C-alpha cells in the first residue's frame, strides 16, 4: 500500500508527508511549491527525499509551458469531461466588496481554499 502517483503543487510539509507514504515504484510530479513561495525561512527541500531511493520512486519537474502547443486540445478535452461529469470543479466563494481582495488573495498563499477561489462582489448599494 502507499501512494502510486502524486502531482504536487504545494511542496513543504505536504510533500514530506506524501514521500513518507510512497509505494514501490511511485511517481511524483512537481508542478509548483506554493507553500514555499513566501516562506519566512526561505524555501526548503523535502526532508523525506530518501524515500525516493528506498521505494525506487521517481520525481520529475513539470511546467505547463512545455505543452503550450496542446492548449486548445486540452481545453476541448477538459470541457468535455466537465460536461459529462467525469471531472468536477470545486469553488470556494468569498462574498464582499473589493476591499476584501487583499485578504482573499492571501488565502491562496496560505492554502486556505480548496478548488477555485472566487471573490464574489456585492451589488451596488
DSSP file (Angstrom, degrees, kcal/mol; ACC not computed):
  #  RESIDUE AA STRUCTURE BP1 BP2  ACC     N-H-->O    O-->H-N    N-H-->O    O-->H-N    TCO  KAPPA ALPHA  PHI   PSI    X-CA   Y-CA   Z-CA
    1    1 A X              0   0    0      0, 0.0     2,-0.3     0, 0.0    23,-0.1   0.000 360.0 360.0 360.0 156.6    0.0    0.0    0.0
    2    2 A X        -     0   0    0     21,-0.1     2,-0.5    22,-0.0    20,-0.2  -0.866 360.0 -40.4 147.0-177.4    1.0    3.6   -0.5
    3    3 A X  E     -a   22   0A   0     18,-3.0    20,-2.6    -2,-0.3     3,-0.1  -0.669  42.3-179.2 -82.2 123.3    0.9    6.5   -2.9
    4    4 A X  E    S+     0   0A   0     -2,-0.5    23,-2.7     1,-0.3     2,-0.4   0.871  71.8  13.8 -87.8 -43.1    1.5    5.4   -6.5
    5    5 A X  E     -a   27   0A   0     21,-0.2     2,-0.4     2,-0.0    -1,-0.3  -1.000  64.1-178.4-138.7 133.5    1.3    8.8   -8.3
    6    6 A X  E     -a   28   0A   0     21,-2.1    23,-3.0    -2,-0.4     2,-0.7  -0.989  13.3-160.0-136.5 126.5    1.3   12.3   -6.7
    7    7 A X  E     -a   29   0A   0     -2,-0.4     2,-0.5    21,-0.2    23,-0.2  -0.920  23.2-156.4-104.7 109.8    1.0   15.6   -8.6
    8    8 A X  E     +a   30   0A   0     21,-3.5    23,-3.2    -2,-0.7    24,-1.3  -0.781  37.9 150.9-102.8 124.9    2.5   18.3   -6.3
    9    9 A X  S    S+     0   0    0     -2,-0.5    25,-2.3    22,-0.2    24,-0.1   0.303  77.8  52.4-117.2   0.6    1.6   22.0   -6.3
   10   10 A X  S    S+     0   0    0     23,-0.3    25,-2.1    24,-0.2    26,-0.4   0.850  70.4 179.1-109.4 -48.6    2.3   22.6   -2.6
   11   11 A X    >>  +     0   0    0      1,-0.2     4,-1.1    23,-0.1     3,-1.0  -0.332  44.7  71.8  72.0-159.9    5.7   21.3   -1.5
   12   12 A X  H 3> S-     0   0    0     32,-0.4     4,-2.1     1,-0.2    -1,-0.2  -0.164 114.3  -8.0  56.9-139.8    6.8   21.7    2.1
   13   13 A X  H 3> S+     0   0    0      1,-0.2     4,-2.3     2,-0.2    -1,-0.2   0.808 134.0  58.1 -61.8 -33.3    5.2   19.6    4.7
   14   14 A X  H <> S+     0   0    0     -3,-1.0     4,-2.0     2,-0.2    -1,-0.2   0.944 108.6  44.9 -63.8 -47.2    2.6   18.2    2.4
   15   15 A X  H  X S+     0   0    0     -4,-1.1     4,-2.8     1,-0.2    -2,-0.2   0.911 110.7  55.2 -62.3 -42.2    5.3   16.8    0.0
   16   16 A X  H  X S+     0   0    0     -4,-2.1     4,-1.6     1,-0.2    -1,-0.2   0.914 108.3  48.3 -56.9 -44.1    7.2   15.4    3.0
   17   17 A X  H  X S+     0   0    0     -4,-2.3     4,-0.7     1,-0.2    -1,-0.2   0.898 111.6  49.2 -65.7 -40.1    4.1   13.5    4.2
   18   18 A X  H >< S+     0   0    0     -4,-2.0     3,-1.5     1,-0.2   -15,-0.3   0.932 107.8  54.2 -64.4 -44.3    3.5   12.1    0.8
   19   19 A X  H >< S+     0   0    0     -4,-2.8     3,-1.2     1,-0.3    -1,-0.2   0.857 103.0  57.6 -59.0 -34.9    7.1   11.0    0.4
   20   20 A X  H 3< S+     0   0    0     -4,-1.6    -1,-0.3     1,-0.2    -2,-0.2   0.751 110.5  44.9 -63.9 -22.6    6.8    9.1    3.7
   21   21 A X  T << S+     0   0    0     -3,-1.5   -18,-3.0    -4,-0.7    -1,-0.2   0.090  80.8 141.6-113.1  21.7    3.9    7.1    2.2
   22   22 A X  E <   -a    3   0A   0     -3,-1.2     2,-0.2   -20,-0.2   -18,-0.2  -0.349  43.5-135.2 -68.4 143.4    5.2    6.2   -1.3
   23   23 A X  E >   -     0   0A   0    -20,-2.6     3,-1.9     1,-0.1     2,-0.1  -0.539  43.2 -76.6 -86.0 161.4    4.5    2.8   -2.8
   24   24 A X  E 3  S+     0   0A   0      1,-0.3    32,-0.2    -2,-0.2    -1,-0.1  -0.406 121.4  12.0 -58.6 129.7    7.3    0.9   -4.5
   25   25 A X  E 3  S+     0   0A   0     30,-3.5    -1,-0.3     1,-0.2    31,-0.1   0.651  92.2 168.3  76.5  16.5    7.9    2.4   -8.0
   26   26 A X  E <   -     0   0A   0     -3,-1.9    32,-2.2    29,-0.4     2,-0.4  -0.125  26.9-140.3 -61.3 158.2    5.9    5.5   -7.2
   27   27 A X  E     -ab   5  58A   0    -23,-2.7   -21,-2.1    30,-0.2     2,-0.5  -0.991  13.6-168.8-124.4 128.1    6.0    8.6   -9.5
   28   28 A X  E     -ab   6  59A   0     30,-2.8    32,-2.7    -2,-0.4     2,-0.5  -0.969   2.3-165.5-117.7 128.1    6.0   12.1   -8.1
   29   29 A X  E     -ab   7  60A   0    -23,-3.0   -21,-3.5    -2,-0.5     2,-0.6  -0.961   6.7-154.7-115.0 126.9    5.4   15.1  -10.4
   30   30 A X  E     +ab   8  61A   0     30,-2.9    32,-2.5    -2,-0.5   -21,-0.2  -0.897  27.9 155.8-106.1 121.7    6.3   18.6   -9.2
   31   31 A X        -     0   0    0    -23,-3.2     2,-0.3    -2,-0.6   -22,-0.2   0.471  68.8 -12.9-118.0 -10.3    4.4   21.5  -10.8
   32   32 A X        -     0   0    0    -24,-1.3    -1,-0.4    31,-0.1   -22,-0.2  -0.974  42.6-144.3-175.3 174.7    4.7   24.1   -8.0
   33   33 A X    >>  +     0   0    0     -2,-0.3     3,-2.5   -24,-0.1     4,-0.7  -0.342  26.1 165.6-152.7  60.3    5.5   24.7   -4.4
   34   34 A X  G >4 S+     0   0    0    -25,-2.3     3,-0.5     1,-0.3     4,-0.5   0.769  73.7  63.5 -58.5 -28.3    3.1   27.3   -3.2
   35   35 A X  G 34 S+     0   0    0    -25,-2.1    -1,-0.3     1,-0.2   -24,-0.1   0.703 107.4  44.9 -67.9 -16.2    3.9   26.6    0.5
   36   36 A X  G X4 S+     0   0    0     -3,-2.5     3,-1.2   -26,-0.4    -1,-0.2   0.588  86.9  87.3-102.0 -13.4    7.5   27.8   -0.2
   37   37 A X  T << S+     0   0    0     -4,-0.7    -2,-0.1    -3,-0.5    -1,-0.1   0.856 107.9  19.0 -61.0 -37.8    6.9   30.9   -2.2
   38   38 A X  T 3  S+     0   0    0     -4,-0.5    -1,-0.3    71,-0.2    -2,-0.1   0.015  86.3 152.1-121.1  27.1    6.7   33.2    0.8
   39   39 A X    X   -     0   0    0     -3,-1.2     3,-1.2     1,-0.1     4,-0.1  -0.372  44.1-140.1 -63.3 133.0    8.3   31.1    3.4
   40   40 A X  T 3  S+     0   0    0      1,-0.3    -1,-0.1    -2,-0.1     3,-0.1   0.847 103.5  45.1 -62.8 -35.1    9.9   33.2    6.2
   41   41 A X  T 3  S-     0   0    0      1,-0.3    -1,-0.3     3,-0.0    -2,-0.1   0.417 120.9-107.9 -87.8   1.3   12.9   30.9    6.4
   42   42 A X    <   -     0   0    0     -3,-1.2    -1,-0.3    -6,-0.1    -2,-0.1  -0.087  57.4 -40.9  86.4 164.2   13.3   30.7    2.6
   43   43 A X        -     0   0    0     -6,-0.1     2,-0.4    -4,-0.1    -7,-0.1  -0.275  59.6-161.9 -64.0 146.4   12.4   27.6    0.5
   44   44 A X        -     0   0    0      0, 0.0   -32,-0.4     0, 0.0     3,-0.1  -0.958  14.4-122.1-129.1 150.3   13.4   24.2    1.9
   45   45 A X        -     0   0    0     -2,-0.4     2,-0.2     1,-0.1     4,-0.0  -0.320  47.2 -74.1 -81.8 169.8   13.8   20.9    0.2
   46   46 A X    >   -     0   0    0      1,-0.1     3,-0.7    -2,-0.1    -1,-0.1  -0.440  32.3-152.8 -68.5 134.8   11.9   17.8    1.2
   47   47 A X  T 3  S+     0   0    0      1,-0.2     3,-0.4    -2,-0.2    -1,-0.1   0.773  93.0  51.6 -75.8 -27.2   13.1   16.1    4.4
   48   48 A X  T >   +     0   0    0      1,-0.2     3,-1.8     2,-0.1     4,-0.3  -0.008  66.4 125.1-102.4  29.4   12.0   12.7    3.3
   49   49 A X  T X>  +     0   0    0     -3,-0.7     3,-1.7     1,-0.3     4,-0.6   0.746  60.8  73.5 -63.3 -22.5   13.7   12.6   -0.1
   50   50 A X  H >> S+     0   0    0     -3,-0.4     4,-2.4     1,-0.3     3,-0.6   0.747  81.1  72.9 -63.1 -21.7   15.5    9.3    0.8
   51   51 A X  H <> S+     0   0    0     -3,-1.8     4,-2.6     1,-0.2     6,-0.3   0.795  86.5  64.2 -62.7 -26.5   12.1    7.5    0.4
   52   52 A X  H <4>S+     0   0    0     -3,-1.7     5,-2.7    -4,-0.3    -1,-0.2   0.913 108.4  40.3 -60.3 -41.4   12.5    8.0   -3.3
   53   53 A X  H X<5S+     0   0    0     -4,-0.6     3,-1.4    -3,-0.6    -2,-0.2   0.947 114.7  50.6 -69.8 -51.0   15.6    5.7   -3.1
   54   54 A X  H 3<5S+     0   0    0     -4,-2.4    -2,-0.2     1,-0.3    -3,-0.2   0.879 119.1  37.1 -57.6 -41.0   14.1    3.2   -0.7
   55   55 A X  T 3<5S-     0   0    0     -4,-2.6   -30,-3.5    -5,-0.2   -29,-0.4   0.320 107.2-121.4 -96.5   8.3   10.9    2.8   -2.8
   56   56 A X  T < 5 +     0   0    0     -3,-1.4    -3,-0.2   -32,-0.2     2,-0.1   0.893  61.5 156.1  53.7  41.1   12.7    3.1   -6.2
   57   57 A X      < -     0   0    0     -5,-2.7     2,-0.3    -6,-0.3   -30,-0.2  -0.427  34.7-137.3 -94.6 168.5   10.5    6.0   -6.9
   58   58 A X  E     -b   27   0A   0    -32,-2.2   -30,-2.8    -2,-0.1     2,-0.4  -0.951   6.8-159.2-129.0 151.3   11.0    8.9   -9.3
   59   59 A X  E     -b   28   0A   0     -2,-0.3     2,-0.4   -32,-0.2   -30,-0.2  -0.998  15.4-178.5-130.4 128.9   10.4   12.6   -9.1
   60   60 A X  E     -b   29   0A   0    -32,-2.7   -30,-2.9    -2,-0.4     2,-0.2  -0.975  24.1-125.9-132.0 139.9   10.0   14.8  -12.2
   61   61 A X  E     -b   30   0A   0     -2,-0.4     2,-0.4   -32,-0.2   -30,-0.2  -0.587  24.9-165.1 -80.9 147.6    9.5   18.5  -12.7
   62   62 A X        -     0   0    0    -32,-2.5     2,-0.5    -2,-0.2     3,-0.1  -0.986   9.7-174.2-138.2 122.8    6.6   19.6  -14.9
   63   63 A X    >   -     0   0    0     -2,-0.4     3,-1.9     1,-0.1     4,-0.2  -0.981  20.6-147.3-117.6 125.0    6.0   23.0  -16.5
   64   64 A X  G >  S+     0   0    0     -2,-0.5     3,-2.1     1,-0.3    -1,-0.1   0.790  95.1  71.4 -60.0 -27.8    2.7   23.6  -18.3
   65   65 A X  G >  S+     0   0    0      1,-0.3     3,-1.4     2,-0.2    -1,-0.3   0.761  84.4  68.7 -61.6 -23.6    4.5   25.9  -20.7
   66   66 A X  G <  S+     0   0    0     -3,-1.9    -1,-0.3     1,-0.3    -2,-0.2   0.675 104.6  42.9 -66.5 -15.5    6.2   22.9  -22.2
   67   67 A X  G X  S+     0   0    0     -3,-2.1     3,-1.8    -4,-0.2    -1,-0.3   0.063  73.8 123.1-118.0  22.5    2.8   21.9  -23.5
   68   68 A X  G X   +     0   0    0     -3,-1.4     3,-1.7     1,-0.3     4,-0.3   0.830  69.8  60.9 -56.5 -35.8    1.6   25.3  -24.8
   69   69 A X  G 3  S+     0   0    0      1,-0.3    -1,-0.3    -4,-0.2     3,-0.3   0.738 103.3  51.6 -65.5 -21.3    1.0   24.0  -28.3
   70   70 A X  G <> S+     0   0    0     -3,-1.8     4,-2.4     1,-0.2    -1,-0.3   0.323  77.0 107.4 -97.7   8.2   -1.5   21.5  -27.0
   71   71 A X  H <> S+     0   0    0     -3,-1.7     4,-2.6     1,-0.2     5,-0.2   0.909  77.4  49.6 -54.7 -49.8   -3.6   24.1  -25.1
   72   72 A X  H  > S+     0   0    0     -4,-0.3     4,-2.1    -3,-0.3    -1,-0.2   0.906 112.0  49.4 -58.4 -40.3   -6.6   24.0  -27.5
   73   73 A X  H  > S+     0   0    0     -4,-0.2     4,-2.3     1,-0.2    -1,-0.2   0.915 111.7  49.0 -62.6 -43.2   -6.7   20.2  -27.3
   74   74 A X  H  X S+     0   0    0     -4,-2.4     4,-2.9     2,-0.2     5,-0.3   0.915 109.8  50.8 -64.3 -44.1   -6.6   20.3  -23.5
   75   75 A X  H  X S+     0   0    0     -4,-2.6     4,-2.4     1,-0.2     5,-0.2   0.918 111.2  48.8 -60.5 -44.0   -9.3   22.9  -23.2
   76   76 A X  H  X S+     0   0    0     -4,-2.1     4,-1.9    -5,-0.2    -1,-0.2   0.920 114.7  44.3 -62.7 -44.6  -11.6   20.8  -25.5
   77   77 A X  H  X S+     0   0    0     -4,-2.3     4,-2.2     2,-0.2    -2,-0.2   0.920 114.3  48.0 -69.2 -43.1  -11.0   17.6  -23.6
   78   78 A X  H  X S+     0   0    0     -4,-2.9     4,-2.3     1,-0.2    -2,-0.2   0.904 110.8  51.9 -63.8 -40.8  -11.4   19.2  -20.2
   79   79 A X  H  X S+     0   0    0     -4,-2.4     4,-2.4    -5,-0.3    -1,-0.2   0.899 109.2  50.9 -61.7 -40.4  -14.6   20.9  -21.2
   80   80 A X  H  X S+     0   0    0     -4,-1.9     4,-2.1     1,-0.2     6,-0.2   0.912 109.8  49.5 -62.3 -43.5  -15.9   17.6  -22.5
   81   81 A X  H  X>S+     0   0    0     -4,-2.2     6,-1.7     2,-0.2     5,-1.2   0.878 110.4  50.7 -65.0 -38.0  -15.1   15.9  -19.1
   82   82 A X  H ><5S+     0   0    0     -4,-2.3     3,-0.6     4,-0.2    -2,-0.2   0.934 111.0  48.4 -64.0 -45.5  -16.8   18.7  -17.2
   83   83 A X  H 3<5S+     0   0    0     -4,-2.4    -2,-0.2     1,-0.2    -1,-0.2   0.878 114.2  45.7 -62.1 -38.5  -20.0   18.4  -19.3
   84   84 A X  H 3<5S-     0   0    0     -4,-2.1    -1,-0.2    -5,-0.2    -2,-0.2   0.604 112.0-117.1 -82.9 -11.1  -20.1   14.6  -18.9
   85   85 A X  T <<5S+     0   0    0     -4,-0.9    -3,-0.2    -3,-0.6    -4,-0.1   0.453  83.8 118.6  88.3  -0.1  -19.4   14.8  -15.1
   86   86 A X  S   <S+     0   0    0     -5,-1.2     2,-0.4    -6,-0.2    -4,-0.2   0.779  80.8  38.2 -67.6 -25.2  -16.1   12.9  -15.4
   87   87 A X  S    S-     0   0    0     -6,-1.7     2,-0.4    -9,-0.1    -2,-0.3  -0.995  75.4-166.8-128.2 128.9  -14.4   16.0  -14.0
   88   88 A X        -     0   0    0     -2,-0.4     2,-0.3    -3,-0.1    -6,-0.1  -0.924   9.1-145.6-117.1 141.7  -16.0   18.1  -11.3
   89   89 A X        -     0   0    0     -2,-0.4     2,-0.4    -7,-0.1    26,-0.0  -0.754   6.5-151.7-103.9 153.7  -14.8   21.5  -10.2
   90   90 A X        -     0   0    0     -2,-0.3    26,-2.7     2,-0.0     2,-0.4  -0.972   9.5-164.5-124.4 139.3  -14.9   22.9   -6.7
   91   91 A X  E     -c  116   0B   0     -2,-0.4     2,-0.6    24,-0.2    26,-0.2  -0.979  13.8-157.4-127.2 136.2  -15.3   26.6   -5.8
   92   92 A X  E     -c  117   0B   0     24,-3.2    26,-2.9    -2,-0.4     2,-0.5  -0.964  22.9-162.3-106.2 115.9  -14.6   28.5   -2.6
   93   93 A X  E     -c  118   0B   0     -2,-0.6     2,-0.5    24,-0.2    26,-0.2  -0.877  11.3-171.0-108.1 126.8  -16.7   31.7   -2.8
   94   94 A X  E     -c  119   0B   0     24,-3.0    26,-2.7    -2,-0.5     2,-0.3  -0.969  15.2-149.3-113.0 127.8  -16.0   34.7   -0.6
   95   95 A X  E     +c  120   0B   0     -2,-0.5     2,-0.3    24,-0.2    26,-0.2  -0.751  44.3  79.2-100.9 145.1  -18.6   37.4   -0.7
   96   96 A X  E    S-c  121   0B   0     24,-2.0    26,-1.4    -2,-0.3     2,-0.1  -0.964  71.3 -55.1 156.3-168.7  -17.9   41.1   -0.2
   97   97 A X    >   -     0   0    0     -2,-0.3     3,-2.1    24,-0.2     4,-0.2  -0.327  60.0 -87.6 -94.5 179.6  -16.5   44.2   -1.8
   98   98 A X  G >  S+     0   0    0      1,-0.3     3,-2.0     2,-0.2     4,-0.3   0.742 118.8  75.6 -60.7 -23.2  -13.2   45.0   -3.5
   99   99 A X  G 3  S+     0   0    0      1,-0.3     4,-0.3     2,-0.1    -1,-0.3   0.708  89.8  59.0 -62.7 -17.1  -11.8   45.9    0.0
  100  100 A X  G <> S+     0   0    0     -3,-2.1     4,-2.5     1,-0.2    -1,-0.3   0.537  78.5  94.9 -86.2  -6.9  -11.7   42.1    0.7
  101  101 A X  H <> S+     0   0    0     -3,-2.0     4,-3.2     1,-0.2     5,-0.3   0.908  81.1  50.2 -54.9 -49.5   -9.4   41.4   -2.3
  102  102 A X  H  > S+     0   0    0     -4,-0.3     4,-2.1    -3,-0.3    -1,-0.2   0.917 113.3  47.3 -57.2 -42.0   -6.1   41.6   -0.3
  103  103 A X  H  > S+     0   0    0     -4,-0.3     4,-1.1     2,-0.2    -1,-0.2   0.927 115.4  44.5 -62.2 -46.3   -7.5   39.1    2.3
  104  104 A X  H  X S+     0   0    0     -4,-2.5     4,-0.8     1,-0.2     3,-0.3   0.899 111.1  53.7 -67.9 -41.1   -8.8   36.7   -0.4
  105  105 A X  H >X S+     0   0    0     -4,-3.2     3,-1.0    -5,-0.2     4,-0.7   0.912 106.8  51.9 -59.8 -43.2   -5.6   36.9   -2.5
  106  106 A X  H 3X S+     0   0    0     -4,-2.1     4,-1.1    -5,-0.3     3,-0.5   0.778  95.3  70.6 -66.4 -25.7   -3.5   36.0    0.6
  107  107 A X  H 3X>S+     0   0    0     -4,-1.1     5,-2.2    -3,-0.3     4,-0.7   0.859  91.9  60.2 -57.4 -34.2   -5.8   33.0    1.2
  108  108 A X  H X<5S+     0   0    0     -3,-1.0     3,-0.6    -4,-0.8    -1,-0.2   0.904 107.2  43.5 -58.6 -42.4   -4.2   31.4   -2.0
  109  109 A X  H 3<5S+     0   0    0     -4,-0.7    -1,-0.2    -3,-0.5    -2,-0.2   0.612 112.2  52.6 -84.1 -13.0   -0.8   31.5   -0.5
  110  110 A X  H 3<5S-     0   0    0     -4,-1.1    -1,-0.2    -3,-0.3    -2,-0.2   0.461 108.9-120.5 -96.9  -3.5   -1.9   30.2    2.9
  111  111 A X  T <<5 +     0   0    0     -4,-0.7    -3,-0.2    -3,-0.6    -2,-0.1   0.835  66.6 140.9  69.9  32.1   -3.6   27.2    1.4
  112  112 A X      < +     0   0    0     -5,-2.2     2,-0.3    -6,-0.1    -4,-0.1   0.371  53.0  64.8 -90.4   5.1   -7.0   28.3    2.9
  113  113 A X        -     0   0    0     -6,-0.4     2,-0.5    -5,-0.1     4,-0.1  -0.889  62.6-150.8-126.0 158.1   -9.0   27.3   -0.2
  114  114 A X  S    S-     0   0    0     -2,-0.3     2,-0.2     2,-0.2    -2,-0.0  -0.983  72.2 -13.3-124.8 117.8   -9.9   24.1   -2.0
  115  115 A X  S    S-     0   0    0     -2,-0.5     2,-0.3   -24,-0.1   -24,-0.2  -0.571 119.2  -2.9  91.3-158.9  -10.5   24.5   -5.7
  116  116 A X  E     -c   91   0B   0    -26,-2.7   -24,-3.2    -2,-0.2     2,-0.6  -0.524  67.0-142.7 -73.5 131.1  -11.1   27.8   -7.5
  117  117 A X  E     -c   92   0B   0     -2,-0.3     2,-0.4   -26,-0.2   -24,-0.2  -0.859  22.4-175.2 -98.9 124.1  -11.1   30.8   -5.1
  118  118 A X  E     -c   93   0B   0    -26,-2.9   -24,-3.0    -2,-0.6     2,-0.8  -0.968  22.9-152.8-125.2 131.3  -13.6   33.4   -6.1
  119  119 A X  E     -c   94   0B   0     -2,-0.4     2,-0.7   -26,-0.2   -24,-0.2  -0.904  19.2-158.4 -97.7 107.0  -14.3   36.9   -4.7
  120  120 A X  E     -c   95   0B   0    -26,-2.7   -24,-2.0    -2,-0.8     2,-0.2  -0.785  15.4-136.1 -90.0 114.9  -18.0   37.5   -5.5
  121  121 A X  E     -c   96   0B   0     -2,-0.7   -24,-0.2   -26,-0.2   -26,-0.1  -0.448  14.9-116.2 -75.6 139.7  -18.5   41.2   -5.4
  122  122 A X        -     0   0    0    -26,-1.4     3,-0.1    -2,-0.2   -24,-0.1  -0.353  36.6-105.2 -65.7 152.8  -21.6   42.6   -3.6
  123  123 A X        -     0   0    0      1,-0.2    -1,-0.1   -26,-0.0     0, 0.0  -0.162  53.8 -65.7 -70.9 173.5  -24.0   44.5   -5.8
  124  124 A X              0   0    0      1,-0.1    -1,-0.2     0, 0.0     0, 0.0  -0.267 360.0 360.0 -61.0 147.6  -24.3   48.3   -5.8
  125  125 A X              0   0    0     -3,-0.1    -1,-0.1     0, 0.0    -2,-0.0   0.426 360.0 360.0-102.1 360.0  -25.6   49.8   -2.6
